[in-house]
Amino acid sequence: MKITFIAHSAFLVEWDKFYTLFDYVYEPDYTGTLPPLDPQKPLLVFSSHSHEDHFDGKVFGLLEQYPLTQFFVSRDTRLTERRRKWLGISDEAFARTTVLRPDSILLTEAAGEELSVRAIKSTDIGNAYLLRAEGKMVYHGGDLNWWHWESEGKAYCNNMAVHYKAAMEKLASAVRDEAADNGIAPAITAAMAPLDPRLGEEAEGLGLEWLLKNVEVLHAFPMHLWKRFETIDRFRAAYPALAARVVRITADGEIFEV
């Protein structure tokens, strides 16, 4: 499996028979270069939620270049007919779009392979996604994170901790269920999860630490870094027991094999 960190929270995952593209946008502050793709392989495009650093209507234009493209979006993107016209989304692209409700499960296929998509409700808005195909699992967290904002007050922070831990238990349970039902290892091959330096050094790693300690993850790809890649080194130094599983991303466009 080849994983390209495009920029910010955008990743391209190349499976054996298809691609998945997560939270790719064209906004200059968050965009990166999408590598050339094989137009004969299906491309599955996921948008976790409607924030401008995760969702962009221009992404539906990929169908013109890659005819085997399908789209999966969260409910909060609110793709009404009026909004679709405003975003320039063609009728053909929308016909290839699936809207995923929080905490829903979709069984579909890609290139003849069964694909399970689980949408997990975010602690912000929209979804995180757990995918299972080809005997592997991949997770993209979107904005599902332990958002410990001190400025919001103690009650907010306590409530956030409760909701994040509950979401991670849902994820762990989903991983176990997918493994048991399909005879595969109960582990996520690649997990893309926020590590946001805006939270401050005391809180930035809370979400990723809890994920790695409570869900079986082989390779964690930090995201939502705002190009402050040193945040990854800081996390690895602060949590040495977890460091080996945390991929050291140093620049946009890096490619990894897992």
Helices and strands as residue ranges (DSSP letters): E 2-7, E 10-14, E 19-22, E 43-47, G 57-61, H 62-65, E 69-74, G 75-77, H 81-87, H 91-95, E 97-100, E 104-110, E 113-121, E 127-133, E 136-140, G 150-152, H 154-182, E 188-194, G 197-199, H 206-214, E 217-223, H 230-238, G 243-245, E 255-257
